[in-house]
């Protein structure tokens, strides 16, 4: 059995055998074991736009990341967060190399790495940092650039036309090379990536 913490009850882990779901209503901060975990603590307050909801500093999330980190370190498993998360600095986790590969987290007991979820079926690269704690070394993943091309839909039509002009291609060609996607779609976890995380957690013991 694996505990999936801070996940959507209707998301990718829903209905999977051997997975104990902890959604917002259940409050994963109350998890007390005994299973290894796959943790997806909310990331909005730890990213470059942490100030967008009025926060004065990154990390004002009510202890969600701290709880996820404690669960991983106590029960074993893996924690997922966007690349460049301020949480790594806050909790003294070594920043992993962009080209991939696991490295020791230095001041904490686990391992960390940089991986793109585009390797696992996400339409965008979705650069991700993982933190793993287990009795054995973490398994290899698919390292390096994924080649995924989709981008979050944050640019205006006018801005995309300017980008196309600068690239020397038509607006239609530029859109084909750089497909847009809704911001909400970016947060989805591909099933192959979820399965890789679950396998990692199962191997943690």
Backbone as a chain_set.jsonl record, in Angstrom:
{"seq": "XXXXXXXXXXXXXXXXXXXXXXXXXXXXXXXXXXXXXXXXXXXXXXXXXXXXXXXXXXXXXXXXXXXXXXXXXXXXXXXXXXXXXXXXXXXXXXXXXXXXXXXXXXXXXXXXXXXXXXXXXXXXXXXXXXXXXXXXXXXXXXXXXXXXXXXXXXXXXXXXXXXXXXXXXXXXXXXXXXXXXXXXXXXXXXXXXXXXXXXXXXXXX", "coords": {"N": [[0.837, -1.192, 0.0], [0.472, 2.251, -0.786], [0.533, 5.596, 0.311], [-0.971, 8.299, -1.143], [-0.406, 11.58, -0.984], [-1.878, 14.816, -0.575], [-3.42, 15.008, -2.966], [-5.72, 15.05, -5.785], [-8.914, 13.76, -5.431], [-10.249, 12.93, -7.66], [-8.286, 12.66, -9.489], [-5.268, 11.433, -11.12], [-4.515, 9.285, -9.5], [-6.818, 8.155, -8.614], [-8.824, 5.348, -7.966], [-6.765, 3.514, -8.288], [-5.307, 0.39, -7.524], [-4.059, -0.481, -4.338], [-3.449, 2.059, -3.438], [-3.751, 4.617, -1.153], [-5.694, 7.321, -0.889], [-5.218, 10.731, -0.075], [-6.867, 13.512, 0.003], [-7.749, 17.06, -0.251], [-9.898, 17.393, 1.532], [-9.502, 15.345, 3.341], [-7.111, 15.997, 4.498], [-3.887, 15.778, 4.406], [-1.942, 16.464, 6.213], [-2.463, 15.188, 8.513], [-1.624, 12.622, 8.251], [-0.429, 9.592, 9.531], [1.112, 7.386, 8.933], [1.07, 3.774, 8.183], [2.334, 3.553, 5.74], [4.654, 3.869, 2.931], [5.054, 6.957, 1.05], [3.732, 8.952, -1.662], [4.058, 12.2, -2.344], [2.411, 15.195, -3.155], [2.587, 18.1, -2.45], [0.84, 21.271, -2.404], [1.907, 23.821, -4.666], [1.705, 26.53, -5.23], [2.37, 28.649, -3.469], [5.078, 28.506, -3.38], [6.366, 29.133, -5.692], [7.63, 31.275, -8.396], [5.699, 33.22, -8.57], [4.665, 33.665, -6.045], [3.697, 35.884, -4.7], [1.332, 36.647, -5.86], [-1.138, 36.218, -4.665], [-1.167, 37.867, -2.541], [0.735, 37.119, -0.672], [3.576, 37.802, 1.342], [6.032, 36.652, 1.381], [7.695, 33.713, 0.074], [6.29, 30.432, 0.586], [4.184, 30.489, 2.443], [2.124, 28.447, 3.269], [0.606, 27.197, 5.179], [1.915, 25.093, 6.387], [1.916, 22.862, 4.729], [3.864, 21.86, 2.859], [5.977, 21.339, 4.639], [4.833, 19.327, 6.21], [4.491, 17.303, 4.266], [7.159, 16.779, 3.62], [8.083, 15.823, 6.097], [6.582, 13.456, 6.259], [7.601, 11.943, 4.113], [10.237, 11.631, 4.973], [9.885, 10.212, 7.314], [8.374, 7.886, 6.69], [9.321, 7.008, 4.273], [9.59, 7.233, 0.663], [8.537, 9.49, -1.939], [8.649, 12.937, -2.86], [7.133, 15.463, -4.811], [7.684, 18.461, -6.647], [7.503, 21.636, -8.396], [10.271, 22.469, -10.551], [12.822, 24.666, -9.403], [11.563, 25.391, -7.104], [11.067, 27.331, -4.213], [11.028, 25.958, -1.866], [13.063, 24.112, -1.675], [15.376, 25.566, -1.001], [14.479, 26.698, 1.404], [14.169, 24.483, 3.09], [16.645, 23.374, 3.129], [17.421, 21.559, 1.09], [19.449, 20.182, -1.311], [19.908, 21.755, -4.452], [19.124, 20.159, -7.459], [21.05, 18.992, -10.364], [20.391, 20.295, -13.646], [20.634, 18.644, -15.855], [19.921, 16.149, -15.038], [19.895, 13.032, -13.109], [20.389, 11.514, -9.94], [21.231, 13.119, -6.875], [22.798, 13.346, -3.669], [20.985, 14.856, -0.977], [22.402, 16.472, 0.68], [22.088, 18.163, 3.326], [19.997, 16.771, 4.321], [18.317, 13.558, 4.729], [17.771, 12.334, 2.258], [17.59, 11.895, -1.375], [17.799, 13.867, -4.382], [16.489, 15.112, -7.526], [16.306, 16.425, -10.913], [13.781, 16.331, -13.263], [11.98, 16.037, -16.34], [8.542, 16.006, -16.889], [7.563, 15.747, -19.39], [8.795, 13.593, -20.578], [7.205, 11.544, -19.784], [4.725, 11.705, -20.876], [3.463, 14.172, -20.542], [2.235, 17.091, -22.18], [3.677, 19.456, -22.039], [7.04, 20.483, -21.136], [7.298, 20.562, -18.299], [9.179, 20.852, -15.99], [10.5, 19.322, -13.135], [11.216, 18.861, -9.666], [12.321, 16.242, -7.587], [12.227, 14.65, -4.397], [13.578, 12.07, -2.613], [13.381, 9.447, -0.243], [14.662, 6.513, 1.063], [15.394, 3.014, 1.771], [16.98, 1.894, -0.16], [19.018, 3.009, -2.965], [17.634, 5.514, -5.155], [15.821, 4.735, -8.205], [16.948, 4.951, -11.679], [15.738, 7.579, -13.842], [14.123, 9.11, -16.712], [16.268, 11.127, -18.138], [17.298, 14.555, -18.885], [16.417, 16.973, -21.548], [13.021, 16.785, -22.569], [11.809, 17.291, -24.954], [9.19, 17.989, -25.219], [6.7, 20.31, -26.311], [4.532, 21.99, -25.722], [3.195, 24.96, -24.161], [2.346, 26.941, -21.289], [-0.7, 28.705, -21.488], [-0.281, 31.792, -21.508], [0.419, 33.981, -22.951], [-0.511, 36.707, -25.112], [-2.364, 36.983, -28.22], [-1.21, 38.971, -29.797], [1.371, 39.075, -28.736], [2.296, 36.543, -29.403], [2.332, 36.768, -32.158], [4.365, 38.61, -32.516], [6.526, 37.079, -31.57], [6.543, 35.094, -33.525], [7.24, 36.608, -35.79], [9.827, 37.409, -35.067], [11.05, 34.951, -35.092], [11.029, 34.438, -37.738], [8.998, 33.076, -39.043], [5.641, 32.138, -40.051], [2.632, 33.147, -38.296], [0.902, 30.964, -37.937], [2.663, 28.818, -38.322], [4.396, 29.198, -36.17], [2.69, 28.792, -33.993], [2.125, 26.102, -34.39], [4.603, 24.972, -33.868], [4.953, 25.712, -31.252], [2.781, 24.835, -29.352], [-0.059, 25.937, -27.441], [-1.357, 25.628, -24.102], [-3.892, 25.253, -21.587], [-3.531, 26.769, -18.372], [-4.498, 25.254, -16.25], [-4.293, 22.675, -17.224], [-1.617, 22.171, -17.148], [-1.004, 21.394, -14.575], [-1.736, 18.768, -14.318], [-0.879, 15.372, -13.657], [0.873, 13.056, -15.569], [-0.135, 9.685, -16.247], [1.891, 7.757, -16.555], [4.001, 8.959, -15.235], [3.004, 9.125, -12.643], [2.84, 6.375, -12.088], [5.554, 5.749, -12.119], [6.414, 7.177, -9.868], [4.975, 5.854, -7.87], [6.102, 3.297, -8.036], [8.664, 3.929, -7.224], [8.185, 4.701, -4.569], [7.278, 2.283, -3.54], [9.585, 0.81, -3.671], [11.04, 1.989, -1.72], [11.316, 0.765, 0.692]], "CA": [[0.0, 0.0, 0.0], [1.156, 3.538, -0.832], [-0.325, 6.742, 0.605], [-0.805, 9.433, -2.056], [-0.742, 12.727, -0.146], [-2.151, 16.106, -1.216], [-3.813, 14.721, -4.348], [-7.123, 15.235, -6.158], [-9.611, 12.481, -5.35], [-10.679, 12.548, -9.014], [-7.112, 12.763, -10.335], [-4.636, 10.278, -11.745], [-4.388, 8.164, -8.567], [-8.148, 7.657, -8.264], [-9.17, 4.004, -8.396], [-5.612, 2.625, -8.411], [-5.165, -0.603, -6.463], [-2.909, -0.319, -3.461], [-3.176, 3.477, -3.201], [-4.609, 5.252, -0.15], [-5.743, 8.722, -1.294], [-5.412, 11.801, 0.895], [-7.178, 14.73, -0.731], [-7.841, 18.253, 0.585], [-10.871, 17.19, 2.6], [-8.955, 14.41, 4.324], [-6.006, 16.746, 5.098], [-2.719, 14.898, 4.501], [-1.098, 16.823, 7.353], [-2.811, 14.283, 9.606], [-1.169, 11.263, 7.942], [0.43, 9.038, 10.579], [1.678, 6.109, 8.516], [2.47, 3.34, 8.186], [2.768, 3.241, 4.377], [5.459, 4.857, 2.199], [4.179, 7.977, 0.471], [3.993, 9.82, -2.812], [3.503, 13.465, -1.865], [2.291, 16.3, -4.107], [2.108, 19.278, -1.715], [0.543, 22.419, -3.266], [3.135, 24.54, -5.015], [1.469, 27.916, -5.611], [3.028, 29.595, -2.565], [6.525, 28.276, -3.414], [6.87, 29.455, -7.014], [8.074, 32.629, -8.698], [4.567, 34.141, -8.438], [4.088, 33.474, -4.714], [3.12, 37.15, -4.242], [0.124, 36.978, -6.622], [-2.338, 36.167, -3.818], [-0.972, 38.732, -1.393], [1.787, 36.637, 0.215], [4.729, 38.698, 1.431], [7.235, 35.85, 1.191], [7.319, 32.369, -0.38], [6.149, 29.365, 1.558], [3.102, 30.664, 3.413], [1.143, 27.448, 2.821], [-0.037, 26.526, 6.303], [2.662, 23.909, 6.8], [1.646, 21.71, 3.863], [5.123, 21.274, 2.37], [6.702, 20.825, 5.807], [4.203, 18.066, 6.57], [4.817, 16.319, 3.231], [8.568, 16.448, 3.798], [8.192, 14.992, 7.297], [6.023, 12.138, 5.953], [8.564, 11.236, 3.269], [11.425, 11.277, 5.747], [9.537, 9.238, 8.354], [7.822, 6.638, 6.178], [9.917, 6.664, 2.987], [8.813, 7.582, -0.517], [9.019, 10.556, -2.818], [7.903, 14.197, -2.887], [7.239, 16.134, -6.121], [7.419, 19.899, -6.661], [8.051, 22.236, -9.614], [11.675, 22.887, -10.548], [13.11, 26.002, -8.877], [10.736, 25.653, -5.925], [11.756, 27.962, -3.093], [11.033, 25.041, -0.731], [14.372, 23.437, -1.588], [16.249, 26.44, -0.239], [13.921, 26.877, 2.736], [14.359, 23.281, 3.893], [18.044, 22.926, 2.984], [17.56, 20.451, 0.153], [20.375, 20.559, -2.378], [19.299, 21.926, -5.765], [19.679, 19.121, -8.344], [21.518, 19.45, -11.677], [19.345, 20.339, -14.675], [20.786, 17.557, -16.837], [19.383, 14.906, -14.499], [20.69, 12.204, -12.214], [20.144, 11.708, -8.518], [22.329, 13.574, -6.028], [22.427, 13.385, -2.252], [20.382, 16.143, -0.633], [23.387, 17.171, 1.512], [21.757, 18.401, 4.73], [18.828, 15.967, 4.679], [18.679, 12.148, 4.533], [17.353, 11.759, 0.99], [18.181, 12.167, -2.687], [16.981, 14.792, -5.164], [16.804, 15.123, -8.951], [15.537, 17.258, -11.842], [13.263, 15.5, -14.352], [10.876, 16.637, -17.085], [7.402, 15.11, -17.037], [7.348, 15.542, -20.815], [9.253, 12.233, -20.892], [6.216, 10.579, -19.317], [3.433, 11.926, -21.514], [2.909, 15.52, -20.403], [2.469, 17.845, -23.42], [4.678, 20.485, -21.761], [8.202, 19.885, -20.464], [6.971, 20.466, -16.876], [10.378, 20.549, -15.208], [10.077, 18.905, -11.798], [12.204, 18.39, -8.706], [11.877, 15.163, -6.718], [13.009, 14.363, -3.19], [13.311, 10.66, -2.318], [14.005, 8.846, 0.932], [14.398, 5.086, 1.082], [16.483, 2.149, 2.208], [17.841, 1.666, -1.322], [19.196, 4.181, -3.82], [16.495, 5.685, -6.077], [16.053, 4.182, -9.545], [17.15, 5.946, -12.741], [14.57, 8.069, -14.558], [14.441, 9.556, -18.079], [16.917, 12.406, -17.868], [17.541, 15.509, -19.961], [15.255, 17.618, -22.167], [12.033, 15.821, -23.047], [11.355, 17.626, -26.299], [7.791, 18.422, -25.21], [6.677, 21.663, -26.868], [3.409, 22.816, -25.278], [3.501, 25.988, -23.179], [1.172, 27.454, -20.598], [-1.343, 29.747, -22.277], [-0.24, 33.061, -20.785], [0.756, 35.06, -23.867], [-1.591, 37.202, -25.953], [-2.195, 36.746, -29.66], [-0.253, 39.955, -30.286], [2.715, 38.677, -28.319], [2.686, 35.372, -30.182], [2.651, 37.237, -33.507], [5.712, 39.202, -32.439], [7.463, 35.959, -31.456], [6.618, 34.453, -34.836], [8.024, 37.496, -36.658], [11.234, 37.324, -34.659], [11.566, 33.642, -35.484], [11.052, 34.364, -39.188], [8.002, 32.127, -39.541], [4.281, 32.66, -39.973], [1.937, 32.976, -37.011], [0.392, 29.598, -37.884], [3.801, 27.914, -38.148], [4.919, 29.355, -34.81], [1.75, 28.121, -33.097], [2.289, 24.657, -34.56], [5.855, 24.599, -33.22], [4.854, 26.026, -29.824], [1.352, 24.758, -28.995], [-0.437, 26.504, -26.151], [-2.241, 24.819, -23.285], [-4.448, 25.964, -20.446], [-2.733, 26.669, -17.153], [-5.019, 24.164, -15.427], [-3.831, 21.413, -17.789], [-0.213, 21.984, -16.805], [-0.882, 20.794, -13.249], [-2.084, 17.355, -14.363], [0.231, 14.423, -13.611], [0.674, 11.949, -16.513], [-0.264, 8.411, -15.555], [3.182, 7.069, -16.536], [4.826, 9.57, -14.197], [2.425, 8.672, -11.375], [3.248, 4.984, -11.886], [6.983, 5.763, -11.776], [6.53, 7.62, -8.485], [4.478, 4.779, -7.013], [7.121, 2.241, -8.019], [9.759, 4.461, -6.421], [7.771, 4.624, -3.172], [7.224, 0.854, -3.14], [10.966, 0.358, -3.506], [11.715, 2.751, -0.665], [11.564, -0.129, 1.818]], "C": [[0.877, 1.249, 0.0], [0.136, 4.622, -0.506], [0.011, 7.87, -0.372], [-1.323, 10.674, -1.347], [-0.917, 13.999, -0.965], [-2.517, 15.928, -2.691], [-5.302, 14.993, -4.532], [-7.815, 13.872, -6.151], [-10.111, 12.019, -6.712], [-9.516, 12.541, -9.994], [-6.547, 11.418, -10.757], [-4.567, 9.067, -10.816], [-5.735, 7.529, -8.21], [-8.372, 6.251, -8.819], [-7.998, 3.059, -8.552], [-5.556, 1.66, -7.231], [-3.926, -0.295, -5.624], [-2.533, 1.122, -3.184], [-4.217, 4.043, -2.249], [-4.579, 6.755, -0.402], [-5.997, 9.657, -0.114], [-5.609, 13.096, 0.129], [-7.306, 15.904, 0.24], [-8.778, 18.049, 1.771], [-10.318, 16.296, 3.708], [-7.772, 15.018, 5.083], [-4.797, 15.846, 5.385], [-1.762, 15.289, 5.62], [-1.352, 15.898, 8.549], [-2.327, 12.853, 9.352], [-0.172, 10.785, 8.996], [0.936, 7.648, 10.231], [0.619, 5.017, 8.413], [3.075, 3.182, 6.788], [3.774, 4.271, 3.853], [4.538, 5.803, 1.433], [4.676, 8.479, -0.882], [3.293, 11.129, -2.48], [3.548, 14.535, -2.95], [1.801, 17.551, -3.368], [1.866, 20.453, -2.655], [1.773, 23.303, -3.455], [2.953, 26.039, -5.213], [2.249, 28.911, -4.754], [4.553, 29.471, -2.579], [7.155, 28.656, -4.745], [7.241, 30.918, -7.181], [6.96, 33.656, -8.512], [3.883, 33.992, -7.076], [3.325, 34.702, -4.219], [1.754, 37.434, -4.858], [-1.153, 36.932, -5.791], [-2.169, 36.977, -2.539], [0.098, 38.273, -0.416], [2.974, 37.593, 0.193], [6.054, 37.972, 1.277], [6.816, 34.447, 0.76], [7.137, 31.418, 0.795], [5.05, 29.497, 2.575], [1.929, 29.749, 3.035], [0.478, 26.694, 3.962], [0.644, 25.241, 6.73], [2.475, 22.691, 5.926], [2.938, 21.055, 3.375], [5.908, 20.652, 3.526], [6.151, 19.472, 6.232], [4.541, 16.971, 5.568], [6.258, 15.848, 3.375], [8.763, 15.53, 4.999], [7.668, 13.584, 7.04], [6.987, 11.317, 5.12], [9.758, 10.772, 4.096], [11.117, 10.259, 6.847], [9.163, 7.882, 7.778], [8.479, 6.166, 4.88], [9.011, 7.045, 1.837], [9.403, 8.762, -1.246], [8.072, 11.752, -2.775], [8.178, 14.885, -4.209], [6.881, 17.602, -5.993], [7.981, 20.46, -7.958], [9.538, 22.565, -9.466], [11.772, 24.346, -10.112], [12.205, 26.38, -7.711], [11.578, 26.271, -4.817], [11.841, 27.025, -1.883], [12.375, 24.341, -0.576], [15.355, 24.269, -0.764], [15.784, 26.553, 1.212], [14.235, 25.692, 3.637], [15.716, 22.622, 3.666], [18.17, 21.634, 2.192], [18.458, 20.929, -0.986], [19.649, 20.688, -3.714], [19.934, 20.934, -6.749], [20.156, 19.695, -9.676], [20.428, 19.329, -12.736], [19.44, 19.158, -15.628], [20.382, 16.197, -16.28], [20.368, 14.136, -13.644], [20.393, 12.545, -10.76], [21.397, 12.19, -7.806], [21.854, 13.551, -4.584], [21.963, 14.784, -1.883], [21.224, 16.96, 0.344], [22.962, 17.253, 2.969], [20.52, 17.646, 5.196], [19.123, 14.52, 4.292], [18.435, 11.585, 3.141], [18.191, 12.118, -0.212], [17.253, 13.125, -3.438], [17.402, 14.741, -6.631], [15.901, 16.106, -9.687], [15.09, 16.358, -12.985], [12.127, 16.247, -15.037], [9.758, 15.613, -17.262], [7.008, 14.927, -18.501], [7.82, 14.174, -21.276], [8.181, 11.192, -20.613], [4.814, 10.876, -19.832], [2.82, 13.291, -21.317], [3.2, 16.316, -21.668], [3.475, 18.979, -23.266], [5.892, 19.821, -21.113], [7.938, 19.613, -18.984], [8.174, 19.996, -16.053], [10.004, 20.384, -13.74], [11.286, 18.539, -10.952], [11.572, 17.321, -7.833], [12.801, 15.059, -5.51], [12.603, 12.979, -2.716], [14.052, 10.236, -1.056], [13.654, 7.365, 0.945], [15.613, 4.296, 1.516], [17.472, 1.875, 1.078], [18.007, 2.966, -2.095], [18.014, 4.292, -4.783], [16.832, 5.166, -7.465], [16.309, 5.286, -10.57], [15.825, 6.325, -13.381], [14.997, 8.476, -15.964], [14.973, 10.983, -17.979], [16.991, 13.293, -19.107], [16.274, 16.123, -20.52], [14.31, 16.587, -22.772], [11.606, 16.076, -24.486], [9.897, 18.022, -26.361], [7.72, 19.902, -25.553], [5.58, 22.556, -26.311], [3.85, 23.8, -24.193], [2.212, 26.421, -22.497], [0.615, 28.642, -21.369], [-1.414, 31.06, -21.494], [0.039, 34.249, -21.716], [-0.44, 35.449, -24.72], [-1.32, 36.861, -27.41], [-1.156, 37.709, -30.22], [1.175, 39.56, -29.939], [3.201, 37.481, -29.12], [3.026, 35.759, -31.617], [4.043, 37.869, -33.549], [6.769, 38.102, -32.378], [7.643, 35.249, -32.794], [7.452, 35.284, -35.796], [9.506, 37.4, -36.345], [11.868, 36.004, -35.067], [11.608, 33.474, -36.998], [10.091, 33.355, -39.774], [6.626, 32.77, -39.432], [3.696, 32.4, -38.591], [1.452, 31.539, -36.856], [1.514, 28.593, -37.657], [4.335, 27.978, -36.716], [4.013, 28.653, -33.803], [1.87, 26.606, -33.187], [3.549, 24.161, -33.851], [5.796, 24.782, -31.71], [3.387, 26.017, -29.394], [1.099, 25.294, -27.594], [-1.338, 25.521, -25.395], [-2.74, 25.645, -22.115], [-3.572, 25.751, -19.218], [-3.19, 25.502, -16.293], [-4.528, 22.803, -15.913], [-2.39, 21.116, -17.391], [-0.049, 21.234, -15.487], [-1.187, 19.3, -13.244], [-0.831, 16.483, -14.383], [-0.023, 13.296, -14.602], [0.648, 10.615, -15.769], [1.072, 7.669, -15.497], [4.103, 7.648, -15.465], [4.313, 9.153, -12.817], [2.845, 7.24, -11.077], [4.723, 4.889, -11.515], [7.183, 6.19, -10.327], [6.057, 6.54, -7.516], [5.488, 3.646, -6.908], [8.306, 2.648, -7.154], [9.432, 4.332, -4.927], [7.739, 3.185, -2.685], [8.623, 0.298, -2.922], [11.698, 1.028, -2.378], [12.034, 1.891, 0.549], [12.248, -1.409, 1.364]], "O": [[1.894, 1.305, 0.692], [-0.996, 4.578, -0.987], [1.149, 8.337, -0.417], [-2.526, 10.816, -1.129], [-0.192, 14.228, -1.933], [-1.981, 16.619, -3.557], [-6.045, 15.146, -3.563], [-7.346, 12.935, -6.797], [-10.372, 10.831, -6.9], [-9.727, 12.429, -11.202], [-7.244, 10.403, -10.754], [-4.561, 7.932, -11.292], [-5.776, 6.477, -7.572], [-8.135, 5.997, -10.0], [-8.2, 1.901, -8.915], [-5.736, 2.061, -6.081], [-2.884, 0.1, -6.148], [-1.417, 1.393, -2.74], [-5.418, 3.96, -2.506], [-3.56, 7.401, -0.16], [-6.864, 9.412, 0.725], [-4.648, 13.705, -0.339], [-7.005, 15.76, 1.425], [-8.483, 18.485, 2.884], [-10.641, 16.483, 4.882], [-7.47, 14.59, 6.197], [-4.695, 15.238, 6.451], [-0.857, 14.521, 5.946], [-0.547, 15.839, 9.479], [-2.596, 11.962, 10.159], [0.798, 11.474, 9.313], [1.163, 6.824, 11.117], [-0.576, 5.286, 8.536], [4.21, 2.724, 6.66], [3.753, 5.424, 4.283], [3.373, 5.482, 1.196], [5.866, 8.433, -1.192], [2.069, 11.164, -2.35], [4.581, 14.754, -3.582], [0.696, 18.019, -3.639], [2.614, 20.622, -3.618], [2.566, 23.504, -2.535], [3.941, 26.759, -5.351], [2.738, 29.916, -5.27], [5.248, 30.219, -1.89], [8.367, 28.515, -4.911], [7.176, 31.701, -6.233], [7.241, 34.839, -8.315], [2.671, 34.17, -6.964], [2.407, 34.576, -3.409], [1.075, 38.367, -4.43], [-2.152, 37.543, -6.17], [-2.918, 36.806, -1.578], [0.356, 38.958, 0.574], [3.329, 38.128, -0.857], [7.088, 38.604, 1.066], [5.696, 34.028, 1.049], [7.749, 31.579, 1.851], [4.979, 28.689, 3.501], [0.893, 30.206, 2.553], [-0.15, 25.659, 3.736], [0.023, 24.39, 7.366], [2.836, 21.586, 6.331], [3.091, 19.837, 3.466], [6.443, 19.551, 3.391], [6.915, 18.569, 6.574], [4.844, 15.843, 5.957], [6.54, 14.655, 3.264], [9.525, 14.566, 4.927], [8.238, 12.615, 7.541], [7.177, 10.129, 5.379], [10.232, 9.648, 3.934], [12.008, 9.519, 7.266], [9.575, 6.846, 8.3], [8.225, 5.048, 4.432], [7.798, 7.167, 2.01], [10.606, 9.012, -1.187], [6.855, 11.596, -2.669], [9.314, 14.899, -4.684], [5.911, 17.96, -5.326], [8.848, 19.836, -8.569], [10.0, 22.901, -8.375], [10.898, 25.156, -10.423], [12.092, 27.556, -7.367], [12.672, 25.791, -4.518], [12.635, 27.265, -0.973], [12.779, 24.014, 0.54], [16.079, 23.731, 0.074], [16.596, 26.51, 2.136], [14.535, 25.871, 4.817], [15.902, 21.446, 3.98], [18.921, 20.731, 2.563], [18.219, 21.995, -1.554], [18.856, 19.817, -4.07], [21.159, 20.878, -6.857], [19.714, 20.772, -10.076], [19.641, 18.383, -12.726], [18.422, 18.713, -16.157], [20.49, 15.191, -16.981], [21.521, 14.534, -13.478], [20.178, 13.704, -10.403], [22.5, 11.726, -8.098], [20.667, 13.715, -4.305], [22.475, 15.777, -2.401], [20.799, 18.028, 0.784], [23.445, 16.465, 3.783], [20.046, 17.843, 6.314], [20.099, 14.274, 3.584], [18.851, 10.46, 2.86], [19.328, 12.576, -0.099], [16.056, 13.181, -3.156], [18.535, 14.373, -6.945], [14.881, 16.556, -9.165], [15.915, 15.694, -13.612], [11.396, 17.001, -14.395], [9.992, 14.497, -17.726], [6.206, 14.049, -18.821], [7.305, 13.644, -22.261], [8.237, 10.082, -21.143], [3.83, 10.367, -19.297], [1.752, 13.562, -21.867], [4.311, 16.231, -22.192], [4.065, 19.419, -24.253], [5.782, 18.71, -20.594], [8.31, 18.558, -18.47], [8.18, 18.896, -15.501], [9.281, 21.206, -13.176], [12.259, 17.976, -11.453], [10.433, 17.463, -7.389], [13.996, 15.344, -5.594], [11.428, 12.731, -2.446], [15.2, 10.62, -0.833], [12.481, 7.002, 0.85], [16.717, 4.83, 1.619], [18.658, 1.652, 1.323], [17.24, 3.911, -1.91], [17.45, 3.274, -5.186], [17.998, 5.158, -7.86], [15.927, 6.435, -10.349], [14.904, 5.512, -13.458], [16.131, 8.207, -16.362], [14.213, 11.927, -17.761], [16.775, 12.837, -20.23], [15.178, 15.839, -20.037], [14.75, 15.631, -23.411], [11.099, 15.177, -25.157], [9.398, 18.36, -27.434], [8.583, 20.674, -25.135], [5.684, 23.778, -26.416], [4.756, 23.515, -23.41], [1.124, 26.286, -23.057], [1.371, 29.488, -21.846], [-2.439, 31.399, -20.903], [-0.094, 35.401, -21.302], [-1.29, 34.61, -25.018], [-0.205, 36.499, -27.786], [-0.313, 37.313, -31.026], [2.08, 39.698, -30.762], [4.376, 37.405, -29.478], [3.906, 35.155, -32.23], [4.797, 37.678, -34.504], [7.792, 38.185, -33.058], [8.751, 34.852, -33.153], [8.276, 34.744, -36.534], [10.338, 37.32, -37.248], [13.063, 35.937, -35.354], [12.154, 32.49, -37.498], [10.319, 32.83, -40.864], [6.466, 33.814, -38.801], [4.182, 31.565, -37.828], [1.57, 30.955, -35.779], [1.355, 27.635, -36.9], [4.681, 26.956, -36.124], [4.492, 28.002, -32.876], [1.734, 25.907, -32.184], [3.562, 23.062, -33.299], [6.499, 24.095, -30.968], [2.816, 27.069, -29.105], [1.916, 25.134, -26.688], [-2.0, 24.682, -26.006], [-2.1, 26.611, -21.701], [-2.955, 24.7, -19.047], [-2.366, 24.829, -15.672], [-4.364, 21.881, -15.115], [-1.988, 19.955, -17.306], [0.934, 20.517, -15.299], [-0.918, 18.629, -12.248], [0.155, 16.813, -15.042], [-1.049, 12.625, -14.494], [1.342, 10.449, -14.766], [1.364, 7.017, -14.495], [4.891, 6.922, -14.859], [5.108, 8.862, -11.923], [3.173, 6.919, -9.935], [5.108, 4.053, -10.697], [8.029, 5.63, -9.629], [6.663, 6.334, -6.465], [5.707, 3.099, -5.828], [8.882, 1.824, -6.443], [10.27, 3.917, -4.127], [8.125, 2.898, -1.552], [8.823, -0.583, -2.086], [12.846, 0.69, -2.091], [12.908, 2.232, 1.345], [12.534, -2.28, 2.185]]}, "num_chains": 1, "name": "protein.A"}
